[in-house]
Amino acid sequence: MDDSHKFHVIFYEKENGKIPAEEYIDTLDIKMSAKIYRLLMMISKNGPELREPYSKHLEDGIFELRSRIGSNISRVLYFFFLERRIIITNGFTKKTLKTPKNEIDKAKEYRKQYIKREGNAN
C-alpha cells in the first residue's frame, strides 16, 4: 500500500506545548511503550479498520488503543479527524474494568480544543 492510503498519526499538543499522550508513553517501561508504538503503526496503516483486541470505540467518536503485558494494561485514547488524521489525545494505566470517565472526558476536551484551533488555522 502506498503512503496516500495511510493515516497520519498526530499527537495532540496542548496550548502550553505539552503533549499528554507522548508524556504518558514516556513513563512506561520499554516493552509497553514499544508495544504502544507498534499499535500506532498498525492504526496508521489500518485506520478505522483496526478493531478489537487492538482498538475499541468507547463513546462519541473517542477510541482506545489497547495494550497489555502481563497484568499491566495501558490505554491510549484517540479520535479521527479530516484528511485521514488520527489524533492521539491521552493515555493512562487501566486499573478497573471500565475506562475511567475522566479520561474519556479529557479526550473529548482535547478534541474540542484541537477542532477549535484547526478551524482557526484554515
BAFI-3210 file (N, C-alpha, C; in Angstrom, 3 decimals, decimal comma, padded with zeros to 6 digits):
// residues 122
n [1|2|3|4|5|6|7|8|9|10|11|12|13|14|15|16|17|18|19|20|21|22|23|24|25|26|27|28|29|30|31|32|33|34|35|36|37|38|39|40|41|42|43|44|45|46|47|48|49|50|51|52|53|54|55|56|57|58|59|60|61|62|63|64|65|66|67|68|69|70|71|72|73|74|75|76|77|78|79|80|81|82|83|84|85|86|87|88|89|90|91|92|93|94|95|96|97|98|99|100|101|102|103|104|105|106|107|108|109|110|111|112|113|114|115|116|117|118|119|120|121|122]
n.u [000,844|000,578|001,767|-000,327|-002,621|-002,353|-002,969|-002,468|-000,820|-001,080|000,130|-001,764|-001,267|-001,077|-001,966|000,118|002,271|002,734|002,496|000,263|-000,276|002,145|003,846|002,769|003,304|006,063|006,512|006,203|007,374|009,983|009,106|006,288|005,954|007,082|005,265|002,968|003,813|004,027|001,325|000,424|001,640|000,239|-002,354|-001,976|-001,735|-004,131|-006,294|-009,705|-010,353|-008,986|-009,625|-010,996|-008,802|-007,190|-008,076|-010,780|-014,026|-015,124|-016,957|-018,956|-017,251|-014,715|-011,917|-010,011|-006,667|-005,442|-003,363|-001,585|000,548|001,302|-000,019|-000,216|-001,968|-002,363|-003,753|-004,383|-005,948|-007,870|-008,995|-010,609|-009,884|-010,336|-008,920|-007,644|-006,473|-005,361|-005,805|-003,968|-004,754|-004,543|-003,250|-003,378|-002,920|-004,662|-006,755|-009,167|-012,201|-013,823|-013,211|-011,971|-014,212|-013,294|-010,992|-011,980|-013,503|-011,435|-010,169|-012,232|-012,335|-009,787|-010,121|-012,089|-010,640|-008,645|-010,101|-011,146|-008,772|-007,811|-009,843|-009,494|-007,080|-007,485]
n.v [-001,189|002,200|005,382|007,222|006,041|005,727|006,605|009,584|009,793|011,822|013,479|015,026|018,364|020,472|023,905|024,933|023,612|021,081|017,522|015,345|012,462|011,491|012,125|010,434|007,872|007,948|007,478|004,806|001,362|-000,045|-002,220|-001,978|000,611|000,226|-001,611|-000,036|001,881|000,184|-000,422|002,105|002,299|000,269|001,343|003,537|002,358|000,897|002,438|003,132|000,490|-001,067|-003,114|-004,624|-007,035|-004,800|-002,148|-000,104|001,312|003,784|005,937|008,424|008,961|008,693|006,665|003,792|002,654|-000,501|-002,043|-004,667|-006,170|-008,890|-008,345|-005,682|-003,020|-000,797|002,135|004,189|007,030|008,254|010,079|010,326|012,552|015,093|014,634|012,161|011,995|010,900|011,634|011,498|011,578|011,235|009,158|006,327|004,163|001,286|000,380|-000,542|-002,280|-000,771|001,908|004,854|007,557|010,187|010,136|009,709|012,032|013,898|013,322|014,099|016,836|017,638|017,044|018,925|021,315|020,925|020,886|023,465|025,013|024,073|024,906|027,648|027,830|027,412]
n.w [000,000|-000,853|000,489|000,295|001,120|003,773|007,207|009,094|012,019|014,752|017,554|020,024|020,954|023,696|024,455|025,959|025,020|025,956|025,500|026,059|025,594|024,589|026,707|028,636|027,473|027,574|030,262|030,618|030,881|028,812|027,179|027,171|026,117|023,587|022,546|022,389|020,511|018,306|017,974|017,237|014,747|013,458|013,468|011,857|009,409|009,155|010,066|010,731|010,402|012,143|014,791|017,827|019,223|019,465|019,184|020,274|020,110|022,291|023,174|021,569|019,323|020,383|020,715|021,891|022,034|022,770|025,052|026,539|028,852|030,579|033,731|033,441|032,073|029,516|028,060|025,252|024,143|021,343|018,381|015,167|012,470|009,936|006,616|006,837|009,379|012,564|015,796|018,644|021,946|024,889|027,561|029,796|032,644|033,045|035,661|036,452|035,477|033,747|031,453|032,826|033,315|033,501|031,935|029,361|029,143|029,194|026,756|025,032|025,590|024,722|022,040|021,362|021,745|019,818|017,403|017,475|017,272|014,776|013,110|013,251|012,013|009,351]
ca.u [000,000|001,390|001,523|-001,548|-003,710|-002,085|-003,488|-001,415|-000,958|-000,615|-000,073|-002,379|-000,392|-001,802|-001,503|001,371|003,317|002,782|001,888|-000,138|-000,131|003,573|004,384|002,340|004,048|007,444|006,597|006,030|008,600|010,363|008,279|004,940|005,988|007,324|004,006|002,066|004,277|003,628|-000,106|000,290|001,974|-000,881|-003,511|-001,687|-001,985|-005,487|-007,322|-010,880|-010,500|-008,343|-010,674|-010,579|-008,430|-006,244|-008,738|-012,197|-014,757|-015,639|-018,197|-018,931|-016,104|-013,446|-011,476|-008,832|-005,717|-005,387|-002,098|-001,463|001,697|001,049|-001,165|-000,198|-002,860|-002,259|-004,678|-004,135|-007,205|-007,685|-010,168|-010,316|-010,139|-010,288|-007,694|-007,034|-005,664|-005,730|-005,242|-003,733|-005,013|-004,046|-003,081|-003,462|-002,790|-006,012|-006,778|-010,537|-012,787|-014,302|-012,329|-012,425|-014,957|-012,488|-010,048|-012,779|-013,829|-010,195|-010,004|-013,244|-011,918|-008,656|-010,678|-012,752|-009,577|-007,977|-011,010|-011,196|-007,509|-007,740|-010,810|-008,881|-005,888|-007,882]
ca.v [000,000|003,416|006,293|008,012|005,346|005,676|007,654|010,357|009,783|013,106|013,626|016,294|019,253|021,500|025,272|025,178|022,834|019,717|016,502|014,395|011,038|011,198|012,163|009,196|006,748|008,059|006,985|003,352|000,588|-000,126|-003,187|-001,431|001,748|-000,341|-002,218|001,060|002,444|-000,770|-000,204|003,362|001,979|-000,510|002,199|004,416|001,554|000,345|003,422|002,631|-000,959|-001,734|-003,408|-005,418|-006,626|-003,684|-000,852|-000,213|002,573|003,967|006,701|009,741|009,132|008,504|005,272|003,494|001,620|-001,374|-002,747|-005,415|-007,041|-009,486|-007,715|-004,243|-002,653|000,620|002,603|005,495|007,445|008,987|010,301|010,537|013,918|015,281|014,372|010,908|012,224|010,255|012,489|010,754|012,618|010,997|007,757|006,015|002,765|000,857|-000,346|-001,014|-002,892|000,268|003,049|005,963|008,623|011,416|010,007|009,938|013,467|014,604|013,140|014,940|018,237|017,841|017,062|020,223|022,308|020,662|021,329|024,933|025,537|023,745|025,792|028,973|027,755|027,327]
ca.w [000,000|-000,874|001,608|000,133|001,796|005,195|008,071|009,746|013,472|015,288|018,991|020,422|021,724|024,433|024,156|026,673|024,380|026,496|024,642|027,104|025,268|024,472|028,068|029,281|026,898|028,056|031,649|030,617|030,677|027,396|026,453|026,983|025,173|022,255|022,107|022,016|019,238|017,260|017,749|016,484|013,350|012,926|013,210|010,716|008,209|009,087|010,410|011,445|010,230|013,280|015,775|018,979|020,580|019,446|019,241|020,623|020,227|023,650|023,052|020,926|018,436|021,085|020,646|022,684|021,644|023,937|025,186|027,790|029,063|031,891|034,402|033,145|030,973|029,148|027,037|024,652|023,515|020,095|017,522|013,748|012,019|008,483|005,864|007,286|010,575|013,821|016,833|019,880|022,941|026,241|027,905|031,221|033,030|033,412|036,922|036,683|034,277|032,834|031,206|033,675|032,633|033,412|030,819|028,144|029,127|028,833|025,303|024,371|025,743|023,813|020,673|021,204|021,583|018,533|016,329|017,564|016,714|013,356|012,438|013,173|011,151|007,934]
c.u [000,886|000,952|000,229|-002,732|-003,504|-002,795|-002,300|-001,699|-000,296|-000,890|-000,664|-001,391|-001,233|-001,213|-000,160|002,533|003,448|002,027|001,506|000,090|001,339|004,232|004,001|003,169|005,490|007,601|006,565|007,365|008,787|009,488|006,903|004,972|006,237|006,037|003,024|002,510|003,981|002,143|-000,343|000,640|000,823|-002,072|-003,238|-001,908|-003,462|-006,609|-008,484|-011,119|-009,850|-009,379|-010,088|-009,801|-007,528|-006,887|-010,216|-012,811|-015,330|-016,982|-017,943|-017,668|-014,748|-013,144|-010,302|-007,982|-005,434|-004,096|-002,030|-000,191|001,551|-000,180|-001,188|-001,043|-002,721|-003,241|-004,225|-005,395|-006,924|-009,034|-009,677|-010,680|-009,984|-008,925|-006,904|-006,097|-006,246|-005,019|-005,182|-003,803|-004,341|-003,939|-003,157|-003,247|-004,128|-005,959|-008,157|-011,063|-013,229|-013,245|-012,848|-013,063|-014,098|-011,462|-010,759|-013,113|-012,607|-009,969|-010,995|-012,862|-010,743|-009,139|-011,328|-011,717|-008,884|-008,822|-011,081|-009,940|-007,420|-008,684|-010,244|-007,686|-006,248|-008,440]
c.v [001,248|004,365|007,079|007,344|005,262|006,809|008,339|010,391|011,039|013,123|015,003|017,081|020,339|022,875|025,571|024,353|021,406|018,757|015,329|012,920|010,643|011,182|010,898|008,012|006,749|007,549|005,463|002,634|000,355|-001,087|-002,620|-000,270|001,243|-000,943|-001,128|001,687|001,496|-000,620|001,078|003,147|001,203|000,387|003,156|003,672|001,210|001,324|002,792|001,128|-001,732|-001,884|-004,160|-006,638|-005,390|-002,327|-001,051|001,181|002,659|004,678|007,979|009,974|009,063|007,001|005,065|002,440|000,820|-002,177|-003,419|-006,242|-007,587|-008,858|-006,208|-003,952|-001,154|000,915|003,967|005,854|008,303|009,220|010,509|011,960|013,970|014,928|013,201|011,096|011,444|011,042|011,697|011,769|012,386|009,504|007,563|004,522|002,337|-000,007|-000,913|-001,622|-001,846|001,342|004,228|007,096|009,879|011,346|010,225|011,416|014,303|014,515|014,017|016,416|018,542|017,888|018,418|021,325|022,164|021,195|022,859|025,547|025,286|024,632|027,190|029,000|027,773|028,632]
c.w [000,000|000,241|001,493|000,824|003,301|005,926|008,743|011,240|014,012|016,784|019,266|021,276|022,383|024,096|024,813|026,111|024,897|025,570|025,550|026,776|025,194|025,855|028,824|028,787|027,406|029,493|031,718|030,478|029,176|026,597|026,164|025,994|023,750|021,693|021,654|020,694|018,071|016,937|016,955|015,013|012,700|012,589|012,061|009,405|008,043|009,415|011,144|011,268|011,380|014,390|016,970|018,512|020,630|019,690|019,545|020,673|021,631|023,619|022,265|020,080|019,109|021,104|021,592|021,984|022,906|023,961|026,552|027,765|030,479|032,519|034,183|031,916|030,730|028,036|026,552|023,872|022,285|019,411|016,090|013,373|010,508|007,902|006,432|008,472|011,754|014,911|018,135|021,026|024,286|026,491|029,400|031,418|033,605|034,665|037,244|035,392|033,269|032,648|032,031|032,860|032,475|032,279|029,482|028,016|028,727|027,324|024,546|024,450|024,812|022,368|020,401|020,960|020,226|017,378|016,307|016,946|015,221|012,554|012,252|012,232|009,672|007,413]
res [m|d|d|s|h|k|f|h|v|i|f|y|e|k|e|n|g|k|i|p|a|e|e|y|i|d|t|l|d|i|k|m|s|a|k|i|y|r|l|l|m|m|i|s|k|n|g|p|e|l|r|e|p|y|s|k|h|l|e|d|g|i|f|e|l|r|s|r|i|g|s|n|i|s|r|v|l|y|f|f|f|l|e|r|r|i|i|i|t|n|g|f|t|k|k|t|l|k|t|p|k|n|e|i|d|k|a|k|e|y|r|k|q|y|i|k|r|e|g|n|a|n]
***
